[in-house]
Amino acid sequence: MLTPGDVVELDLGMPSGSEAGLRRPAIVVTAYRVLRGEPNVVQVVPLTRTLRHSSTEVLIDPDEGNRLVAPSSAQCQHVRSVATTRIHERTGNVGPVVLGEVRETLALLMDL
C-alpha cells in the first residue's frame, strides 16, 4: 500500500510543452485516508534533477529514507493525478518535513 510522501518511479508518458513527462520519480501527495482505500488514481508531484530554485519547487537532498540519487526538485507546479498502473515501484519516502513543504507549496499554488 502506498503512503503519503512515498517516492515512486512512474511513467508520465510523452510531455506536451513544458509538462513533466517520461519515466521519472515522483512524490505521492494523496491523503492517507484516501490511500487506505487503495484507489486506482493517486496525486503525485514529479521530481527533477534540474534545480531551478523556483518558488513553485521544493529542493530535496538525497538521504537514506528517500533514496534519491541526486539533489532533486519537487515540481509542485506539475501536480497531477495518475493511474496507479503507471507506478512501477516504490523507492523510498521523503518523510513528514519534506512532505509538509510540498503540501504547503501546493496550497500556495492553488490558493487553498
Order of alpha helices (4+ residues) and beta strands (2+ residues): beta-beta-alpha-beta-beta-beta-beta-beta-alpha
